[in-house]
Amino acid sequence: MNSNPRLWFWIEAGFATFCGLLAVVTVFWQDWLEALTGYDPDGHDGSVEWIIVVSLLVLCALLSVAARVEWRRTRAAIPTKV
């Protein structure tokens, strides 16, 4: 059997990493949304940025759990030697 994780693991792990990094960037640089798009949805009060941080952290946690499930599924498929 193949002991390498499936493609879904890498996709989920990659997106989890991306969301986690983006959440950290948002904590330290709250105006990245305005700098990137020029759109200021909250009038510089920071509420949208904190919603983004919380949403990204929740998404990061969910994707991490999904990647772990996929990793364990791959490892469970490996036959053990007797």
N, CA, C and O atoms as a Maestro MAE file, in Angstrom:
{
 s_m_m2io_version
 :::
 2.0.0
}

f_m_ct {
 s_m_title
 :::
 protein
 m_atom[328] {
  # First column is atom index #
  i_m_mmod_type
  r_m_x_coord
  r_m_y_coord
  r_m_z_coord
  i_m_residue_number
  s_m_chain_name
  s_m_pdb_residue_name
  s_m_pdb_atom_name
  i_m_atomic_number
  :::
  1 25 0.833 -1.191 0.000 1 A "MET " " N  " 7
  2 3 0.000 0.000 0.000 1 A "MET " " CA " 6
  3 2 0.872 1.247 0.000 1 A "MET " " C  " 6
  4 15 2.028 1.226 0.424 1 A "MET " " O  " 8
  5 25 0.314 2.279 -0.463 2 A "ASN " " N  " 7
  6 3 1.001 3.555 -0.503 2 A "ASN " " CA " 6
  7 2 0.916 4.229 0.865 2 A "ASN " " C  " 6
  8 15 -0.175 4.409 1.405 2 A "ASN " " O  " 8
  9 25 2.063 4.599 1.422 3 A "SER " " N  " 7
  10 3 2.067 5.225 2.742 3 A "SER " " CA " 6
  11 2 2.103 6.746 2.666 3 A "SER " " C  " 6
  12 15 2.154 7.417 3.696 3 A "SER " " O  " 8
  13 25 2.078 7.289 1.466 4 A "ASN " " N  " 7
  14 3 2.087 8.743 1.310 4 A "ASN " " CA " 6
  15 2 0.684 9.301 1.501 4 A "ASN " " C  " 6
  16 15 -0.291 8.683 1.073 4 A "ASN " " O  " 8
  17 25 0.573 10.464 2.140 5 A "PRO " " N  " 7
  18 3 -0.744 11.087 2.306 5 A "PRO " " CA " 6
  19 2 -1.350 11.437 0.948 5 A "PRO " " C  " 6
  20 15 -0.645 11.749 -0.012 5 A "PRO " " O  " 8
  21 25 -2.668 11.374 0.904 6 A "ARG " " N  " 7
  22 3 -3.360 11.705 -0.337 6 A "ARG " " CA " 6
  23 2 -3.297 13.210 -0.586 6 A "ARG " " C  " 6
  24 15 -2.880 13.990 0.269 6 A "ARG " " O  " 8
  25 25 -3.723 13.581 -1.774 7 A "LEU " " N  " 7
  26 3 -3.701 14.980 -2.178 7 A "LEU " " CA " 6
  27 2 -4.538 15.852 -1.252 7 A "LEU " " C  " 6
  28 15 -4.180 17.001 -0.991 7 A "LEU " " O  " 8
  29 25 -5.656 15.314 -0.750 8 A "TRP " " N  " 7
  30 3 -6.522 16.104 0.129 8 A "TRP " " CA " 6
  31 2 -5.793 16.566 1.381 8 A "TRP " " C  " 6
  32 15 -6.019 17.676 1.861 8 A "TRP " " O  " 8
  33 25 -4.912 15.709 1.913 9 A "PHE " " N  " 7
  34 3 -4.137 16.103 3.088 9 A "PHE " " CA " 6
  35 2 -3.324 17.346 2.792 9 A "PHE " " C  " 6
  36 15 -3.323 18.294 3.578 9 A "PHE " " O  " 8
  37 25 -2.631 17.348 1.661 10 A "TRP " " N  " 7
  38 3 -1.758 18.474 1.323 10 A "TRP " " CA " 6
  39 2 -2.572 19.736 1.054 10 A "TRP " " C  " 6
  40 15 -2.144 20.833 1.413 10 A "TRP " " O  " 8
  41 25 -3.725 19.597 0.435 11 A "ILE " " N  " 7
  42 3 -4.581 20.757 0.185 11 A "ILE " " CA " 6
  43 2 -5.072 21.340 1.507 11 A "ILE " " C  " 6
  44 15 -4.997 22.549 1.726 11 A "ILE " " O  " 8
  45 25 -5.574 20.473 2.387 12 A "GLU " " N  " 7
  46 3 -6.091 20.942 3.677 12 A "GLU " " CA " 6
  47 2 -4.987 21.536 4.540 12 A "GLU " " C  " 6
  48 15 -5.178 22.578 5.167 12 A "GLU " " O  " 8
  49 25 -3.838 20.880 4.574 13 A "ALA " " N  " 7
  50 3 -2.721 21.395 5.369 13 A "ALA " " CA " 6
  51 2 -2.216 22.729 4.812 13 A "ALA " " C  " 6
  52 15 -1.876 23.637 5.570 13 A "ALA " " O  " 8
  53 25 -2.172 22.837 3.500 14 A "GLY " " N  " 7
  54 3 -1.727 24.089 2.882 14 A "GLY " " CA " 6
  55 2 -2.675 25.243 3.165 14 A "GLY " " C  " 6
  56 15 -2.235 26.341 3.505 14 A "GLY " " O  " 8
  57 25 -3.969 25.003 3.026 15 A "PHE " " N  " 7
  58 3 -4.932 26.058 3.314 15 A "PHE " " CA " 6
  59 2 -4.961 26.403 4.796 15 A "PHE " " C  " 6
  60 15 -5.147 27.568 5.148 15 A "PHE " " O  " 8
  61 25 -4.781 25.422 5.671 16 A "ALA " " N  " 7
  62 3 -4.730 25.687 7.105 16 A "ALA " " CA " 6
  63 2 -3.533 26.579 7.433 16 A "ALA " " C  " 6
  64 15 -3.649 27.521 8.218 16 A "ALA " " O  " 8
  65 25 -2.397 26.279 6.834 17 A "THR " " N  " 7
  66 3 -1.201 27.102 7.039 17 A "THR " " CA " 6
  67 2 -1.420 28.511 6.518 17 A "THR " " C  " 6
  68 15 -1.071 29.482 7.189 17 A "THR " " O  " 8
  69 25 -1.995 28.631 5.326 18 A "PHE " " N  " 7
  70 3 -2.261 29.936 4.739 18 A "PHE " " CA " 6
  71 2 -3.204 30.761 5.619 18 A "PHE " " C  " 6
  72 15 -2.964 31.947 5.846 18 A "PHE " " O  " 8
  73 25 -4.274 30.134 6.111 19 A "CYS " " N  " 7
  74 3 -5.228 30.847 6.968 19 A "CYS " " CA " 6
  75 2 -4.591 31.264 8.280 19 A "CYS " " C  " 6
  76 15 -4.844 32.363 8.774 19 A "CYS " " O  " 8
  77 25 -3.770 30.398 8.847 20 A "GLY " " N  " 7
  78 3 -3.082 30.741 10.091 20 A "GLY " " CA " 6
  79 2 -2.123 31.902 9.908 20 A "GLY " " C  " 6
  80 15 -2.075 32.815 10.733 20 A "GLY " " O  " 8
  81 25 -1.358 31.865 8.822 21 A "LEU " " N  " 7
  82 3 -0.430 32.970 8.547 21 A "LEU " " CA " 6
  83 2 -1.175 34.278 8.279 21 A "LEU " " C  " 6
  84 15 -0.757 35.340 8.740 21 A "LEU " " O  " 8
  85 25 -2.263 34.201 7.543 22 A "LEU " " N  " 7
  86 3 -3.043 35.399 7.259 22 A "LEU " " CA " 6
  87 2 -3.672 35.966 8.536 22 A "LEU " " C  " 6
  88 15 -3.789 37.183 8.677 22 A "LEU " " O  " 8
  89 25 -4.074 35.099 9.459 23 A "ALA " " N  " 7
  90 3 -4.606 35.562 10.744 23 A "ALA " " CA " 6
  91 2 -3.525 36.291 11.535 23 A "ALA " " C  " 6
  92 15 -3.790 37.337 12.128 23 A "ALA " " O  " 8
  93 25 -2.311 35.746 11.547 24 A "VAL " " N  " 7
  94 3 -1.208 36.396 12.261 24 A "VAL " " CA " 6
  95 2 -0.871 37.737 11.607 24 A "VAL " " C  " 6
  96 15 -0.636 38.727 12.300 24 A "VAL " " O  " 8
  97 25 -0.848 37.767 10.289 25 A "VAL " " N  " 7
  98 3 -0.588 39.030 9.585 25 A "VAL " " CA " 6
  99 2 -1.658 40.059 9.942 25 A "VAL " " C  " 6
  100 15 -1.343 41.231 10.149 25 A "VAL " " O  " 8
  101 25 -2.907 39.636 10.017 26 A "THR " " N  " 7
  102 3 -4.000 40.553 10.332 26 A "THR " " CA " 6
  103 2 -3.887 41.095 11.750 26 A "THR " " C  " 6
  104 15 -4.239 42.248 11.998 26 A "THR " " O  " 8
  105 25 -3.402 40.285 12.679 27 A "VAL " " N  " 7
  106 3 -3.218 40.766 14.053 27 A "VAL " " CA " 6
  107 2 -2.187 41.883 14.091 27 A "VAL " " C  " 6
  108 15 -2.384 42.882 14.782 27 A "VAL " " O  " 8
  109 25 -1.082 41.727 13.352 28 A "PHE " " N  " 7
  110 3 -0.011 42.707 13.399 28 A "PHE " " CA " 6
  111 2 -0.161 43.845 12.399 28 A "PHE " " C  " 6
  112 15 0.413 44.915 12.601 28 A "PHE " " O  " 8
  113 25 -0.921 43.639 11.324 29 A "TRP " " N  " 7
  114 3 -1.102 44.677 10.300 29 A "TRP " " CA " 6
  115 2 -2.577 44.716 9.936 29 A "TRP " " C  " 6
  116 15 -3.013 44.088 8.971 29 A "TRP " " O  " 8
  117 25 -3.343 45.471 10.734 30 A "GLN " " N  " 7
  118 3 -4.790 45.493 10.591 30 A "GLN " " CA " 6
  119 2 -5.269 46.134 9.290 30 A "GLN " " C  " 6
  120 15 -6.387 45.859 8.853 30 A "GLN " " O  " 8
  121 25 -4.477 46.957 8.680 31 A "ASP " " N  " 7
  122 3 -4.920 47.681 7.492 31 A "ASP " " CA " 6
  123 2 -4.533 47.018 6.178 31 A "ASP " " C  " 6
  124 15 -4.536 47.669 5.134 31 A "ASP " " O  " 8
  125 25 -4.200 45.729 6.217 32 A "TRP " " N  " 7
  126 3 -3.790 45.086 4.973 32 A "TRP " " CA " 6
  127 2 -4.934 45.006 3.978 32 A "TRP " " C  " 6
  128 15 -4.704 45.049 2.769 32 A "TRP " " O  " 8
  129 25 -6.170 44.890 4.470 33 A "LEU " " N  " 7
  130 3 -7.319 44.822 3.567 33 A "LEU " " CA " 6
  131 2 -7.476 46.146 2.810 33 A "LEU " " C  " 6
  132 15 -7.706 46.164 1.601 33 A "LEU " " O  " 8
  133 25 -7.346 47.239 3.544 34 A "GLU " " N  " 7
  134 3 -7.437 48.550 2.896 34 A "GLU " " CA " 6
  135 2 -6.263 48.795 1.954 34 A "GLU " " C  " 6
  136 15 -6.436 49.363 0.876 34 A "GLU " " O  " 8
  137 25 -5.062 48.364 2.362 35 A "ALA " " N  " 7
  138 3 -3.874 48.565 1.529 35 A "ALA " " CA " 6
  139 2 -3.942 47.737 0.252 35 A "ALA " " C  " 6
  140 15 -3.506 48.179 -0.811 35 A "ALA " " O  " 8
  141 25 -4.491 46.538 0.366 36 A "LEU " " N  " 7
  142 3 -4.545 45.645 -0.787 36 A "LEU " " CA " 6
  143 2 -5.654 46.026 -1.759 36 A "LEU " " C  " 6
  144 15 -5.451 46.009 -2.973 36 A "LEU " " O  " 8
  145 25 -6.827 46.371 -1.231 37 A "THR " " N  " 7
  146 3 -7.982 46.601 -2.103 37 A "THR " " CA " 6
  147 2 -8.392 48.066 -2.217 37 A "THR " " C  " 6
  148 15 -9.042 48.452 -3.188 37 A "THR " " O  " 8
  149 25 -8.020 48.878 -1.241 38 A "GLY " " N  " 7
  150 3 -8.468 50.265 -1.232 38 A "GLY " " CA " 6
  151 2 -9.868 50.418 -0.668 38 A "GLY " " C  " 6
  152 15 -10.394 51.530 -0.611 38 A "GLY " " O  " 8
  153 25 -10.472 49.333 -0.257 39 A "TYR " " N  " 7
  154 3 -11.834 49.325 0.280 39 A "TYR " " CA " 6
  155 2 -11.770 49.367 1.800 39 A "TYR " " C  " 6
  156 15 -11.038 48.587 2.408 39 A "TYR " " O  " 8
  157 25 -12.522 50.263 2.420 40 A "ASP " " N  " 7
  158 3 -12.528 50.430 3.870 40 A "ASP " " CA " 6
  159 2 -13.939 50.186 4.393 40 A "ASP " " C  " 6
  160 15 -14.709 51.135 4.542 40 A "ASP " " O  " 8
  161 25 -14.291 48.940 4.673 41 A "PRO " " N  " 7
  162 3 -15.665 48.620 5.037 41 A "PRO " " CA " 6
  163 2 -16.077 49.093 6.427 41 A "PRO " " C  " 6
  164 15 -17.271 49.242 6.686 41 A "PRO " " O  " 8
  165 25 -15.128 49.332 7.326 42 A "ASP " " N  " 7
  166 3 -15.488 49.660 8.702 42 A "ASP " " CA " 6
  167 2 -15.090 51.069 9.130 42 A "ASP " " C  " 6
  168 15 -15.249 51.416 10.300 42 A "ASP " " O  " 8
  169 25 -14.589 51.867 8.236 43 A "GLY " " N  " 7
  170 3 -14.222 53.244 8.575 43 A "GLY " " CA " 6
  171 2 -13.079 53.323 9.575 43 A "GLY " " C  " 6
  172 15 -13.080 54.206 10.433 43 A "GLY " " O  " 8
  173 25 -12.114 52.431 9.489 44 A "HIS " " N  " 7
  174 3 -10.927 52.376 10.345 44 A "HIS " " CA " 6
  175 2 -11.226 52.128 11.817 44 A "HIS " " C  " 6
  176 15 -10.439 52.538 12.670 44 A "HIS " " O  " 8
  177 25 -12.344 51.466 12.148 45 A "ASP " " N  " 7
  178 3 -12.560 51.145 13.561 45 A "ASP " " CA " 6
  179 2 -12.051 49.756 13.920 45 A "ASP " " C  " 6
  180 15 -12.027 49.406 15.100 45 A "ASP " " O  " 8
  181 25 -11.646 48.959 12.947 46 A "GLY " " N  " 7
  182 3 -11.007 47.673 13.199 46 A "GLY " " CA " 6
  183 2 -11.938 46.493 13.396 46 A "GLY " " C  " 6
  184 15 -11.467 45.378 13.615 46 A "GLY " " O  " 8
  185 25 -13.225 46.700 13.326 47 A "SER " " N  " 7
  186 3 -14.154 45.594 13.585 47 A "SER " " CA " 6
  187 2 -14.088 44.515 12.501 47 A "SER " " C  " 6
  188 15 -14.138 43.325 12.811 47 A "SER " " O  " 8
  189 25 -13.979 44.913 11.263 48 A "VAL " " N  " 7
  190 3 -13.908 43.931 10.171 48 A "VAL " " CA " 6
  191 2 -12.621 43.116 10.274 48 A "VAL " " C  " 6
  192 15 -12.625 41.917 9.996 48 A "VAL " " O  " 8
  193 25 -11.531 43.751 10.668 49 A "GLU " " N  " 7
  194 3 -10.268 43.038 10.798 49 A "GLU " " CA " 6
  195 2 -10.349 41.964 11.879 49 A "GLU " " C  " 6
  196 15 -9.813 40.870 11.704 49 A "GLU " " O  " 8
  197 25 -11.014 42.265 12.994 50 A "TRP " " N  " 7
  198 3 -11.139 41.259 14.056 50 A "TRP " " CA " 6
  199 2 -12.085 40.136 13.642 50 A "TRP " " C  " 6
  200 15 -11.892 38.986 14.036 50 A "TRP " " O  " 8
  201 25 -13.085 40.455 12.866 51 A "ILE " " N  " 7
  202 3 -13.949 39.402 12.322 51 A "ILE " " CA " 6
  203 2 -13.134 38.512 11.388 51 A "ILE " " C  " 6
  204 15 -13.307 37.293 11.383 51 A "ILE " " O  " 8
  205 25 -12.260 39.109 10.611 52 A "ILE " " N  " 7
  206 3 -11.393 38.348 9.715 52 A "ILE " " CA " 6
  207 2 -10.456 37.446 10.515 52 A "ILE " " C  " 6
  208 15 -10.281 36.277 10.172 52 A "ILE " " O  " 8
  209 25 -9.854 37.979 11.578 53 A "VAL " " N  " 7
  210 3 -8.933 37.187 12.403 53 A "VAL " " CA " 6
  211 2 -9.645 35.980 12.996 53 A "VAL " " C  " 6
  212 15 -9.149 34.857 12.907 53 A "VAL " " O  " 8
  213 25 -10.805 36.208 13.601 54 A "VAL " " N  " 7
  214 3 -11.547 35.109 14.223 54 A "VAL " " CA " 6
  215 2 -11.973 34.090 13.164 54 A "VAL " " C  " 6
  216 15 -11.854 32.884 13.379 54 A "VAL " " O  " 8
  217 25 -12.461 34.567 12.038 55 A "SER " " N  " 7
  218 3 -12.889 33.658 10.965 55 A "SER " " CA " 6
  219 2 -11.726 32.839 10.433 55 A "SER " " C  " 6
  220 15 -11.867 31.638 10.204 55 A "SER " " O  " 8
  221 25 -10.581 33.472 10.234 56 A "LEU " " N  " 7
  222 3 -9.415 32.747 9.738 56 A "LEU " " CA " 6
  223 2 -8.907 31.723 10.746 56 A "LEU " " C  " 6
  224 15 -8.485 30.633 10.359 56 A "LEU " " O  " 8
  225 25 -8.942 32.058 12.025 57 A "LEU " " N  " 7
  226 3 -8.504 31.107 13.046 57 A "LEU " " CA " 6
  227 2 -9.445 29.909 13.139 57 A "LEU " " C  " 6
  228 15 -8.996 28.775 13.305 57 A "LEU " " O  " 8
  229 25 -10.747 30.160 13.032 58 A "VAL " " N  " 7
  230 3 -11.713 29.052 13.032 58 A "VAL " " CA " 6
  231 2 -11.500 28.181 11.797 58 A "VAL " " C  " 6
  232 15 -11.493 26.954 11.894 58 A "VAL " " O  " 8
  233 25 -11.327 28.807 10.648 59 A "LEU " " N  " 7
  234 3 -11.081 28.056 9.418 59 A "LEU " " CA " 6
  235 2 -9.776 27.272 9.499 59 A "LEU " " C  " 6
  236 15 -9.705 26.134 9.036 59 A "LEU " " O  " 8
  237 25 -8.758 27.868 10.078 60 A "CYS " " N  " 7
  238 3 -7.472 27.187 10.267 60 A "CYS " " CA " 6
  239 2 -7.648 25.960 11.149 60 A "CYS " " C  " 6
  240 15 -7.103 24.899 10.844 60 A "CYS " " O  " 8
  241 25 -8.397 26.086 12.230 61 A "ALA " " N  " 7
  242 3 -8.625 24.951 13.129 61 A "ALA " " CA " 6
  243 2 -9.405 23.844 12.420 61 A "ALA " " C  " 6
  244 15 -9.056 22.670 12.543 61 A "ALA " " O  " 8
  245 25 -10.445 24.201 11.689 62 A "LEU " " N  " 7
  246 3 -11.242 23.197 10.987 62 A "LEU " " CA " 6
  247 2 -10.424 22.466 9.918 62 A "LEU " " C  " 6
  248 15 -10.514 21.246 9.785 62 A "LEU " " O  " 8
  249 25 -9.636 23.215 9.169 63 A "LEU " " N  " 7
  250 3 -8.807 22.592 8.135 63 A "LEU " " CA " 6
  251 2 -7.706 21.732 8.752 63 A "LEU " " C  " 6
  252 15 -7.333 20.704 8.187 63 A "LEU " " O  " 8
  253 25 -7.192 22.141 9.895 64 A "SER " " N  " 7
  254 3 -6.180 21.333 10.581 64 A "SER " " CA " 6
  255 2 -6.767 20.006 11.042 64 A "SER " " C  " 6
  256 15 -6.127 18.962 10.912 64 A "SER " " O  " 8
  257 25 -7.964 20.043 11.572 65 A "VAL " " N  " 7
  258 3 -8.629 18.806 11.989 65 A "VAL " " CA " 6
  259 2 -8.893 17.909 10.776 65 A "VAL " " C  " 6
  260 15 -8.686 16.697 10.839 65 A "VAL " " O  " 8
  261 25 -9.345 18.499 9.688 66 A "ALA " " N  " 7
  262 3 -9.596 17.722 8.475 66 A "ALA " " CA " 6
  263 2 -8.305 17.093 7.948 66 A "ALA " " C  " 6
  264 15 -8.306 15.940 7.515 66 A "ALA " " O  " 8
  265 25 -7.203 17.848 7.986 67 A "ALA " " N  " 7
  266 3 -5.920 17.303 7.537 67 A "ALA " " CA " 6
  267 2 -5.455 16.180 8.461 67 A "ALA " " C  " 6
  268 15 -4.892 15.188 7.998 67 A "ALA " " O  " 8
  269 25 -5.686 16.330 9.749 68 A "ARG " " N  " 7
  270 3 -5.307 15.266 10.695 68 A "ARG " " CA " 6
  271 2 -6.113 13.998 10.442 68 A "ARG " " C  " 6
  272 15 -5.565 12.896 10.476 68 A "ARG " " O  " 8
  273 25 -7.402 14.148 10.190 69 A "VAL " " N  " 7
  274 3 -8.241 12.984 9.886 69 A "VAL " " CA " 6
  275 2 -7.727 12.291 8.629 69 A "VAL " " C  " 6
  276 15 -7.641 11.064 8.580 69 A "VAL " " O  " 8
  277 25 -7.394 13.069 7.631 70 A "GLU " " N  " 7
  278 3 -6.866 12.494 6.383 70 A "GLU " " CA " 6
  279 2 -5.528 11.794 6.629 70 A "GLU " " C  " 6
  280 15 -5.281 10.726 6.070 70 A "GLU " " O  " 8
  281 25 -4.674 12.376 7.449 71 A "TRP " " N  " 7
  282 3 -3.383 11.785 7.776 71 A "TRP " " CA " 6
  283 2 -3.584 10.444 8.486 71 A "TRP " " C  " 6
  284 15 -2.928 9.452 8.165 71 A "TRP " " O  " 8
  285 25 -4.502 10.433 9.455 72 A "ARG " " N  " 7
  286 3 -4.754 9.202 10.202 72 A "ARG " " CA " 6
  287 2 -5.398 8.137 9.314 72 A "ARG " " C  " 6
  288 15 -5.124 6.949 9.485 72 A "ARG " " O  " 8
  289 25 -6.236 8.538 8.382 73 A "ARG " " N  " 7
  290 3 -6.859 7.595 7.453 73 A "ARG " " CA " 6
  291 2 -5.777 6.939 6.582 73 A "ARG " " C  " 6
  292 15 -5.831 5.738 6.316 73 A "ARG " " O  " 8
  293 25 -4.806 7.728 6.148 74 A "THR " " N  " 7
  294 3 -3.714 7.189 5.333 74 A "THR " " CA " 6
  295 2 -2.877 6.216 6.150 74 A "THR " " C  " 6
  296 15 -2.499 5.151 5.661 74 A "THR " " O  " 8
  297 25 -2.592 6.580 7.384 75 A "ARG " " N  " 7
  298 3 -1.766 5.713 8.249 75 A "ARG " " CA " 6
  299 2 -2.521 4.442 8.626 75 A "ARG " " C  " 6
  300 15 -1.904 3.387 8.774 75 A "ARG " " O  " 8
  301 25 -3.834 4.517 8.782 76 A "ALA " " N  " 7
  302 3 -4.616 3.338 9.133 76 A "ALA " " CA " 6
  303 2 -4.687 2.347 7.975 76 A "ALA " " C  " 6
  304 15 -4.908 1.156 8.196 76 A "ALA " " O  " 8
  305 25 -4.506 2.817 6.760 77 A "ALA " " N  " 7
  306 3 -4.580 1.953 5.584 77 A "ALA " " CA " 6
  307 2 -3.305 1.150 5.373 77 A "ALA " " C  " 6
  308 15 -3.289 0.226 4.561 77 A "ALA " " O  " 8
  309 25 -2.239 1.486 6.087 78 A "ILE " " N  " 7
  310 3 -0.974 0.774 5.935 78 A "ILE " " CA " 6
  311 2 -1.079 -0.540 6.708 78 A "ILE " " C  " 6
  312 15 -1.357 -0.533 7.907 78 A "ILE " " O  " 8
  313 25 -0.859 -1.651 6.037 79 A "PRO " " N  " 7
  314 3 -0.930 -2.930 6.748 79 A "PRO " " CA " 6
  315 2 0.239 -3.083 7.715 79 A "PRO " " C  " 6
  316 15 1.364 -2.695 7.402 79 A "PRO " " O  " 8
  317 25 -0.025 -3.637 8.869 80 A "THR " " N  " 7
  318 3 1.036 -3.861 9.852 80 A "THR " " CA " 6
  319 2 1.668 -5.233 9.620 80 A "THR " " C  " 6
  320 15 0.994 -6.178 9.212 80 A "THR " " O  " 8
  321 25 2.946 -5.325 9.881 81 A "LYS " " N  " 7
  322 3 3.659 -6.596 9.712 81 A "LYS " " CA " 6
  323 2 3.414 -7.461 10.939 81 A "LYS " " C  " 6
  324 15 3.410 -6.977 12.071 81 A "LYS " " O  " 8
  325 25 3.217 -8.716 10.697 82 A "VAL " " N  " 7
  326 3 2.955 -9.660 11.788 82 A "VAL " " CA " 6
  327 2 4.165 -10.468 12.085 82 A "VAL " " C  " 6
  328 15 4.136 -11.318 12.974 82 A "VAL " " O  " 8
  :::
 }
 m_bond[327] {
  # First column is bond index #
  i_m_from
  i_m_to
  i_m_order
  :::
  1 1 2 1
  2 2 3 1
  3 3 4 2
  4 3 5 1
  5 5 6 1
  6 6 7 1
  7 7 8 2
  8 7 9 1
  9 9 10 1
  10 10 11 1
  11 11 12 2
  12 11 13 1
  13 13 14 1
  14 14 15 1
  15 15 16 2
  16 15 17 1
  17 17 18 1
  18 18 19 1
  19 19 20 2
  20 19 21 1
  21 21 22 1
  22 22 23 1
  23 23 24 2
  24 23 25 1
  25 25 26 1
  26 26 27 1
  27 27 28 2
  28 27 29 1
  29 29 30 1
  30 30 31 1
  31 31 32 2
  32 31 33 1
  33 33 34 1
  34 34 35 1
  35 35 36 2
  36 35 37 1
  37 37 38 1
  38 38 39 1
  39 39 40 2
  40 39 41 1
  41 41 42 1
  42 42 43 1
  43 43 44 2
  44 43 45 1
  45 45 46 1
  46 46 47 1
  47 47 48 2
  48 47 49 1
  49 49 50 1
  50 50 51 1
  51 51 52 2
  52 51 53 1
  53 53 54 1
  54 54 55 1
  55 55 56 2
  56 55 57 1
  57 57 58 1
  58 58 59 1
  59 59 60 2
  60 59 61 1
  61 61 62 1
  62 62 63 1
  63 63 64 2
  64 63 65 1
  65 65 66 1
  66 66 67 1
  67 67 68 2
  68 67 69 1
  69 69 70 1
  70 70 71 1
  71 71 72 2
  72 71 73 1
  73 73 74 1
  74 74 75 1
  75 75 76 2
  76 75 77 1
  77 77 78 1
  78 78 79 1
  79 79 80 2
  80 79 81 1
  81 81 82 1
  82 82 83 1
  83 83 84 2
  84 83 85 1
  85 85 86 1
  86 86 87 1
  87 87 88 2
  88 87 89 1
  89 89 90 1
  90 90 91 1
  91 91 92 2
  92 91 93 1
  93 93 94 1
  94 94 95 1
  95 95 96 2
  96 95 97 1
  97 97 98 1
  98 98 99 1
  99 99 100 2
  100 99 101 1
  101 101 102 1
  102 102 103 1
  103 103 104 2
  104 103 105 1
  105 105 106 1
  106 106 107 1
  107 107 108 2
  108 107 109 1
  109 109 110 1
  110 110 111 1
  111 111 112 2
  112 111 113 1
  113 113 114 1
  114 114 115 1
  115 115 116 2
  116 115 117 1
  117 117 118 1
  118 118 119 1
  119 119 120 2
  120 119 121 1
  121 121 122 1
  122 122 123 1
  123 123 124 2
  124 123 125 1
  125 125 126 1
  126 126 127 1
  127 127 128 2
  128 127 129 1
  129 129 130 1
  130 130 131 1
  131 131 132 2
  132 131 133 1
  133 133 134 1
  134 134 135 1
  135 135 136 2
  136 135 137 1
  137 137 138 1
  138 138 139 1
  139 139 140 2
  140 139 141 1
  141 141 142 1
  142 142 143 1
  143 143 144 2
  144 143 145 1
  145 145 146 1
  146 146 147 1
  147 147 148 2
  148 147 149 1
  149 149 150 1
  150 150 151 1
  151 151 152 2
  152 151 153 1
  153 153 154 1
  154 154 155 1
  155 155 156 2
  156 155 157 1
  157 157 158 1
  158 158 159 1
  159 159 160 2
  160 159 161 1
  161 161 162 1
  162 162 163 1
  163 163 164 2
  164 163 165 1
  165 165 166 1
  166 166 167 1
  167 167 168 2
  168 167 169 1
  169 169 170 1
  170 170 171 1
  171 171 172 2
  172 171 173 1
  173 173 174 1
  174 174 175 1
  175 175 176 2
  176 175 177 1
  177 177 178 1
  178 178 179 1
  179 179 180 2
  180 179 181 1
  181 181 182 1
  182 182 183 1
  183 183 184 2
  184 183 185 1
  185 185 186 1
  186 186 187 1
  187 187 188 2
  188 187 189 1
  189 189 190 1
  190 190 191 1
  191 191 192 2
  192 191 193 1
  193 193 194 1
  194 194 195 1
  195 195 196 2
  196 195 197 1
  197 197 198 1
  198 198 199 1
  199 199 200 2
  200 199 201 1
  201 201 202 1
  202 202 203 1
  203 203 204 2
  204 203 205 1
  205 205 206 1
  206 206 207 1
  207 207 208 2
  208 207 209 1
  209 209 210 1
  210 210 211 1
  211 211 212 2
  212 211 213 1
  213 213 214 1
  214 214 215 1
  215 215 216 2
  216 215 217 1
  217 217 218 1
  218 218 219 1
  219 219 220 2
  220 219 221 1
  221 221 222 1
  222 222 223 1
  223 223 224 2
  224 223 225 1
  225 225 226 1
  226 226 227 1
  227 227 228 2
  228 227 229 1
  229 229 230 1
  230 230 231 1
  231 231 232 2
  232 231 233 1
  233 233 234 1
  234 234 235 1
  235 235 236 2
  236 235 237 1
  237 237 238 1
  238 238 239 1
  239 239 240 2
  240 239 241 1
  241 241 242 1
  242 242 243 1
  243 243 244 2
  244 243 245 1
  245 245 246 1
  246 246 247 1
  247 247 248 2
  248 247 249 1
  249 249 250 1
  250 250 251 1
  251 251 252 2
  252 251 253 1
  253 253 254 1
  254 254 255 1
  255 255 256 2
  256 255 257 1
  257 257 258 1
  258 258 259 1
  259 259 260 2
  260 259 261 1
  261 261 262 1
  262 262 263 1
  263 263 264 2
  264 263 265 1
  265 265 266 1
  266 266 267 1
  267 267 268 2
  268 267 269 1
  269 269 270 1
  270 270 271 1
  271 271 272 2
  272 271 273 1
  273 273 274 1
  274 274 275 1
  275 275 276 2
  276 275 277 1
  277 277 278 1
  278 278 279 1
  279 279 280 2
  280 279 281 1
  281 281 282 1
  282 282 283 1
  283 283 284 2
  284 283 285 1
  285 285 286 1
  286 286 287 1
  287 287 288 2
  288 287 289 1
  289 289 290 1
  290 290 291 1
  291 291 292 2
  292 291 293 1
  293 293 294 1
  294 294 295 1
  295 295 296 2
  296 295 297 1
  297 297 298 1
  298 298 299 1
  299 299 300 2
  300 299 301 1
  301 301 302 1
  302 302 303 1
  303 303 304 2
  304 303 305 1
  305 305 306 1
  306 306 307 1
  307 307 308 2
  308 307 309 1
  309 309 310 1
  310 310 311 1
  311 311 312 2
  312 311 313 1
  313 313 314 1
  314 314 315 1
  315 315 316 2
  316 315 317 1
  317 317 318 1
  318 318 319 1
  319 319 320 2
  320 319 321 1
  321 321 322 1
  322 322 323 1
  323 323 324 2
  324 323 325 1
  325 325 326 1
  326 326 327 1
  327 327 328 2
  :::
 }
}
